[in-house]
Amino acid sequence: MAETLEKVYASAIFELCIENNSLNEIFEEMTQVNSIFADNEDYLKLLSSPLISEDNKHKALSDVFGEKISDMLFDYLCVLTDKRRIGYFSGIYNEFKSMYNKEKNLLEVNVVTAHPMSDKIKEKLVAKLEQVSGKTVLLEEKVDKSLLGGIILRYENNEIDSSVKGKLDKLKKQIDSTIA
């Protein structure tokens, strides 16, 4: 099966990080770069433009990132720019983040509840998820009042919906299929 472009480029820098023992540093820097690109679409368009020379693009990278990131990541951004792949950075970052989490035995879990969880409940949930998964859990909480109650857990490619709204929707589908 062919690998995606994002995965190929993410694997390249991931392997460099492992070789140079700089995985944590580059992960933090890539997170910052991804945030800057996400907040500045025009800047990313400039770096992707075929009308602007490579030298001017490198200068634009240097002006923004200069001494703020490692030489390895700066060179990597220049390569992505030169190969007209900088527009894929978000996808590359997501693939890299997935590799990083696997290497560090981390599990990102998104939790959606109708009301904010107390710290005690969060601690219990994290402890239970860590026990079940065998990984260190990074919990991200979101509140959605339309759930009415209950909880939705999303991690990797899984979703567990124990919300009142989810149960009502499931019941509605059962009734509709019975009547139809």
CYANA upper distance limits for C-alpha pairs under 8 A (distance plus 0.5 A):
  3 GLU  CA      7 LYS  CA      6.74
  3 GLU  CA      8 VAL  CA      6.97
  4 THR  CA      8 VAL  CA      6.82
  5 LEU  CA      9 TYR  CA      6.83
  5 LEU  CA     92 ILE  CA      8.48
  6 GLU  CA     10 ALA  CA      6.49
  6 GLU  CA     88 TYR  CA      7.21
  6 GLU  CA     89 PHE  CA      8.22
  6 GLU  CA     91 GLY  CA      6.08
  6 GLU  CA     92 ILE  CA      4.85
  6 GLU  CA     95 GLU  CA      7.14
  7 LYS  CA     11 SER  CA      6.38
  7 LYS  CA     92 ILE  CA      6.84
  7 LYS  CA     95 GLU  CA      6.24
  7 LYS  CA     96 PHE  CA      8.14
  8 VAL  CA     12 ALA  CA      6.82
  9 TYR  CA     13 ILE  CA      7.15
  9 TYR  CA     92 ILE  CA      6.91
 10 ALA  CA     14 PHE  CA      6.50
 10 ALA  CA     92 ILE  CA      5.70
 10 ALA  CA     93 TYR  CA      7.39
 10 ALA  CA     95 GLU  CA      6.44
 10 ALA  CA     96 PHE  CA      5.47
 11 SER  CA     15 GLU  CA      6.50
 11 SER  CA     96 PHE  CA      7.52
 12 ALA  CA     16 LEU  CA      6.93
 13 ILE  CA     17 CYS  CA      6.62
 13 ILE  CA     76 TYR  CA      8.09
 14 PHE  CA     18 ILE  CA      6.84
 14 PHE  CA     23 LEU  CA      7.74
 14 PHE  CA     96 PHE  CA      7.14
 14 PHE  CA     99 MET  CA      8.10
 14 PHE  CA    100 TYR  CA      8.46
 15 GLU  CA     19 GLU  CA      6.71
 16 LEU  CA     20 ASN  CA      6.58
 17 CYS  CA     21 ASN  CA      6.16
 17 CYS  CA     22 SER  CA      5.36
 17 CYS  CA     23 LEU  CA      5.26
 17 CYS  CA     26 ILE  CA      7.63
 18 ILE  CA     22 SER  CA      7.06
 18 ILE  CA     23 LEU  CA      6.57
 22 SER  CA     26 ILE  CA      6.59
 23 LEU  CA     27 PHE  CA      6.47
 23 LEU  CA    100 TYR  CA      8.25
 24 ASN  CA     28 GLU  CA      6.78
 25 GLU  CA     29 GLU  CA      6.78
 26 ILE  CA     30 MET  CA      6.39
 26 ILE  CA     70 SER  CA      8.13
 26 ILE  CA     73 LEU  CA      7.41
 27 PHE  CA     31 THR  CA      6.61
 27 PHE  CA     96 PHE  CA      8.49
 27 PHE  CA     97 LYS  CA      7.86
 27 PHE  CA    100 TYR  CA      8.07
 28 GLU  CA     32 GLN  CA      6.94
 29 GLU  CA     33 VAL  CA      6.68
 29 GLU  CA     69 ILE  CA      6.75
 29 GLU  CA     70 SER  CA      8.47
 29 GLU  CA     73 LEU  CA      8.34
 30 MET  CA     34 ASN  CA      6.43
 30 MET  CA     73 LEU  CA      8.31
 30 MET  CA     93 TYR  CA      7.34
 31 THR  CA     35 SER  CA      6.76
 31 THR  CA     93 TYR  CA      8.03
 32 GLN  CA     36 ILE  CA      6.78
 33 VAL  CA     37 PHE  CA      6.69
 34 ASN  CA     38 ALA  CA      6.55
 34 ASN  CA     89 PHE  CA      7.63
 34 ASN  CA     90 SER  CA      6.70
 34 ASN  CA     93 TYR  CA      7.45
 35 SER  CA     39 ASP  CA      6.69
 36 ILE  CA     40 ASN  CA      6.57
 37 PHE  CA     41 GLU  CA      6.70
 37 PHE  CA     43 TYR  CA      7.63
 37 PHE  CA     44 LEU  CA      6.58
 38 ALA  CA     90 SER  CA      8.38
 40 ASN  CA     44 LEU  CA      7.19
 41 GLU  CA     45 LYS  CA      6.68
 42 ASP  CA     46 LEU  CA      6.67
 43 TYR  CA     47 LEU  CA      6.91
 44 LEU  CA     48 SER  CA      6.70
 44 LEU  CA     86 ILE  CA      7.86
 44 LEU  CA     87 GLY  CA      7.10
 45 LYS  CA     49 SER  CA      6.52
 45 LYS  CA     87 GLY  CA      8.07
 46 LEU  CA     52 ILE  CA      8.00
 46 LEU  CA     57 LYS  CA      8.14
 47 LEU  CA     52 ILE  CA      8.30
 47 LEU  CA     57 LYS  CA      6.17
 47 LEU  CA     60 ALA  CA      8.29
 47 LEU  CA     81 THR  CA      6.80
 47 LEU  CA     86 ILE  CA      7.52
 48 SER  CA     81 THR  CA      7.19
 48 SER  CA     84 ARG  CA      6.52
 48 SER  CA     85 ARG  CA      8.12
 48 SER  CA     86 ILE  CA      6.87
 48 SER  CA     87 GLY  CA      6.77
 52 ILE  CA     56 ASN  CA      6.99
 52 ILE  CA     57 LYS  CA      7.27
 53 SER  CA     57 LYS  CA      6.80
 54 GLU  CA     58 HIS  CA      6.56
 54 GLU  CA     81 THR  CA      8.17
 54 GLU  CA     82 ASP  CA      6.80
 55 ASP  CA     59 LYS  CA      6.68
 56 ASN  CA     60 ALA  CA      6.62
 57 LYS  CA     61 LEU  CA      6.72
 57 LYS  CA     81 THR  CA      7.90
 58 HIS  CA     62 SER  CA      6.57
 58 HIS  CA     78 CYS  CA      6.72
 59 LYS  CA     63 ASP  CA      6.48
 60 ALA  CA     64 VAL  CA      6.91
 61 LEU  CA     65 PHE  CA      6.32
 61 LEU  CA     66 GLY  CA      7.53
 61 LEU  CA     74 PHE  CA      8.27
 61 LEU  CA     77 LEU  CA      8.35
 61 LEU  CA     78 CYS  CA      8.17
 62 SER  CA     66 GLY  CA      4.70
 62 SER  CA     67 GLU  CA      8.42
 62 SER  CA     74 PHE  CA      8.46
 65 PHE  CA     69 ILE  CA      6.61
 65 PHE  CA     74 PHE  CA      8.12
 66 GLY  CA     74 PHE  CA      8.40
 69 ILE  CA     73 LEU  CA      7.05
 69 ILE  CA     74 PHE  CA      7.03
 70 SER  CA     74 PHE  CA      6.73
 71 ASP  CA     75 ASP  CA      6.50
 72 MET  CA     76 TYR  CA      6.66
 73 LEU  CA     77 LEU  CA      6.65
 74 PHE  CA     78 CYS  CA      6.80
 75 ASP  CA     79 VAL  CA      6.76
 76 TYR  CA     80 LEU  CA      6.75
 77 LEU  CA     81 THR  CA      6.57
 77 LEU  CA     86 ILE  CA      7.63
 78 CYS  CA     82 ASP  CA      6.51
 79 VAL  CA     83 LYS  CA      6.52
 80 LEU  CA     84 ARG  CA      6.52
 80 LEU  CA     85 ARG  CA      5.27
 80 LEU  CA     86 ILE  CA      5.38
 81 THR  CA     85 ARG  CA      6.39
 81 THR  CA     86 ILE  CA      5.51
 85 ARG  CA     89 PHE  CA      7.73
 88 TYR  CA     92 ILE  CA      6.68
 89 PHE  CA     93 TYR  CA      6.37
 90 SER  CA     94 ASN  CA      6.72
 91 GLY  CA     95 GLU  CA      6.77
 92 ILE  CA     96 PHE  CA      6.60
 93 TYR  CA     97 LYS  CA      6.45
 94 ASN  CA     98 SER  CA      6.70
 95 GLU  CA     99 MET  CA      6.84
 96 PHE  CA    100 TYR  CA      6.56
 97 LYS  CA    101 ASN  CA      6.56
 98 SER  CA    102 LYS  CA      6.73
 99 MET  CA    103 GLU  CA      6.62
100 TYR  CA    104 LYS  CA      6.57
101 ASN  CA    105 ASN  CA      6.21
101 ASN  CA    106 LEU  CA      5.19
101 ASN  CA    107 LEU  CA      7.19
102 LYS  CA    106 LEU  CA      6.72
102 LYS  CA    107 LEU  CA      8.50
105 ASN  CA    135 LYS  CA      5.83
105 ASN  CA    136 THR  CA      6.83
106 LEU  CA    135 LYS  CA      5.96
106 LEU  CA    136 THR  CA      5.32
106 LEU  CA    137 VAL  CA      6.37
106 LEU  CA    138 LEU  CA      7.49
107 LEU  CA    135 LYS  CA      6.56
107 LEU  CA    136 THR  CA      6.53
107 LEU  CA    137 VAL  CA      5.30
107 LEU  CA    138 LEU  CA      6.50
107 LEU  CA    155 TYR  CA      7.74
107 LEU  CA    156 GLU  CA      8.22
108 GLU  CA    137 VAL  CA      6.42
108 GLU  CA    138 LEU  CA      5.26
108 GLU  CA    139 LEU  CA      6.64
108 GLU  CA    140 GLU  CA      8.05
108 GLU  CA    155 TYR  CA      6.53
108 GLU  CA    156 GLU  CA      7.86
109 VAL  CA    137 VAL  CA      7.31
109 VAL  CA    138 LEU  CA      6.58
109 VAL  CA    139 LEU  CA      5.54
109 VAL  CA    140 GLU  CA      6.69
109 VAL  CA    153 LEU  CA      7.19
109 VAL  CA    154 ARG  CA      6.15
109 VAL  CA    155 TYR  CA      5.19
109 VAL  CA    156 GLU  CA      8.29
110 ASN  CA    139 LEU  CA      6.57
110 ASN  CA    140 GLU  CA      5.33
110 ASN  CA    141 GLU  CA      6.46
110 ASN  CA    142 LYS  CA      7.94
110 ASN  CA    153 LEU  CA      6.32
110 ASN  CA    154 ARG  CA      5.51
110 ASN  CA    155 TYR  CA      6.88
111 VAL  CA    139 LEU  CA      7.59
111 VAL  CA    140 GLU  CA      6.57
111 VAL  CA    141 GLU  CA      5.32
111 VAL  CA    142 LYS  CA      6.59
111 VAL  CA    151 ILE  CA      7.44
111 VAL  CA    152 ILE  CA      6.21
111 VAL  CA    153 LEU  CA      5.30
111 VAL  CA    154 ARG  CA      6.98
112 VAL  CA    141 GLU  CA      6.51
112 VAL  CA    142 LYS  CA      5.29
112 VAL  CA    143 VAL  CA      6.04
112 VAL  CA    144 ASP  CA      6.97
112 VAL  CA    151 ILE  CA      6.25
112 VAL  CA    152 ILE  CA      5.54
112 VAL  CA    153 LEU  CA      7.11
113 THR  CA    117 MET  CA      8.04
113 THR  CA    141 GLU  CA      8.26
113 THR  CA    142 LYS  CA      7.04
113 THR  CA    143 VAL  CA      5.56
113 THR  CA    144 ASP  CA      6.43
113 THR  CA    145 LYS  CA      7.90
113 THR  CA    147 LEU  CA      7.38
113 THR  CA    149 GLY  CA      7.29
113 THR  CA    150 GLY  CA      6.75
113 THR  CA    151 ILE  CA      5.32
113 THR  CA    152 ILE  CA      7.09
113 THR  CA    163 SER  CA      8.29
114 ALA  CA    143 VAL  CA      5.97
114 ALA  CA    144 ASP  CA      5.44
114 ALA  CA    145 LYS  CA      4.81
114 ALA  CA    146 SER  CA      7.20
114 ALA  CA    147 LEU  CA      5.77
114 ALA  CA    148 LEU  CA      6.06
114 ALA  CA    149 GLY  CA      5.70
114 ALA  CA    150 GLY  CA      7.40
114 ALA  CA    151 ILE  CA      7.90
115 HIS  CA    143 VAL  CA      6.35
115 HIS  CA    144 ASP  CA      7.80
115 HIS  CA    145 LYS  CA      7.14
115 HIS  CA    149 GLY  CA      8.09
116 PRO  CA    141 GLU  CA      8.49
116 PRO  CA    142 LYS  CA      8.30
116 PRO  CA    143 VAL  CA      6.64
117 MET  CA    121 ILE  CA      6.63
117 MET  CA    122 LYS  CA      6.83
118 SER  CA    122 LYS  CA      6.80
119 ASP  CA    123 GLU  CA      6.64
120 LYS  CA    124 LYS  CA      6.79
121 ILE  CA    125 LEU  CA      6.58
122 LYS  CA    126 VAL  CA      6.56
123 GLU  CA    127 ALA  CA      6.56
124 LYS  CA    128 LYS  CA      6.63
125 LEU  CA    129 LEU  CA      6.60
126 VAL  CA    130 GLU  CA      6.49
126 VAL  CA    137 VAL  CA      6.71
126 VAL  CA    139 LEU  CA      7.67
127 ALA  CA    131 GLN  CA      6.61
128 LYS  CA    132 VAL  CA      6.68
129 LEU  CA    133 SER  CA      6.37
129 LEU  CA    134 GLY  CA      8.44
129 LEU  CA    137 VAL  CA      7.42
130 GLU  CA    134 GLY  CA      5.77
130 GLU  CA    135 LYS  CA      5.79
130 GLU  CA    136 THR  CA      6.25
130 GLU  CA    137 VAL  CA      6.42
131 GLN  CA    135 LYS  CA      8.17
145 LYS  CA    149 GLY  CA      8.41
146 SER  CA    165 LYS  CA      7.70
147 LEU  CA    151 ILE  CA      8.41
147 LEU  CA    163 SER  CA      6.33
147 LEU  CA    164 VAL  CA      6.52
147 LEU  CA    165 LYS  CA      5.40
147 LEU  CA    166 GLY  CA      7.90
148 LEU  CA    163 SER  CA      7.80
148 LEU  CA    164 VAL  CA      6.34
148 LEU  CA    165 LYS  CA      6.76
149 GLY  CA    163 SER  CA      6.13
149 GLY  CA    164 VAL  CA      5.78
149 GLY  CA    165 LYS  CA      8.00
150 GLY  CA    162 SER  CA      6.05
150 GLY  CA    163 SER  CA      4.48
150 GLY  CA    164 VAL  CA      6.27
151 ILE  CA    161 ASP  CA      6.93
151 ILE  CA    162 SER  CA      5.74
151 ILE  CA    163 SER  CA      5.39
152 ILE  CA    159 GLU  CA      7.52
152 ILE  CA    160 ILE  CA      6.09
152 ILE  CA    161 ASP  CA      4.95
152 ILE  CA    162 SER  CA      6.34
152 ILE  CA    163 SER  CA      6.70
153 LEU  CA    159 GLU  CA      6.11
153 LEU  CA    160 ILE  CA      5.59
153 LEU  CA    161 ASP  CA      7.05
154 ARG  CA    158 ASN  CA      6.17
154 ARG  CA    159 GLU  CA      5.00
154 ARG  CA    160 ILE  CA      7.05
155 TYR  CA    159 GLU  CA      7.13
161 ASP  CA    166 GLY  CA      6.69
162 SER  CA    166 GLY  CA      7.09
162 SER  CA    167 LYS  CA      7.44
163 SER  CA    167 LYS  CA      6.78
164 VAL  CA    168 LEU  CA      6.63
165 LYS  CA    169 ASP  CA      6.59
166 GLY  CA    170 LYS  CA      6.69
167 LYS  CA    171 LEU  CA      6.67
168 LEU  CA    172 LYS  CA      6.61
169 ASP  CA    173 LYS  CA      6.80
170 LYS  CA    174 GLN  CA      6.85
171 LEU  CA    175 ILE  CA      6.74
172 LYS  CA    176 ASP  CA      6.55
173 LYS  CA    177 SER  CA      6.56
174 GLN  CA    178 THR  CA      6.68
175 ILE  CA    179 ILE  CA      6.68
176 ASP  CA    180 ALA  CA      6.39
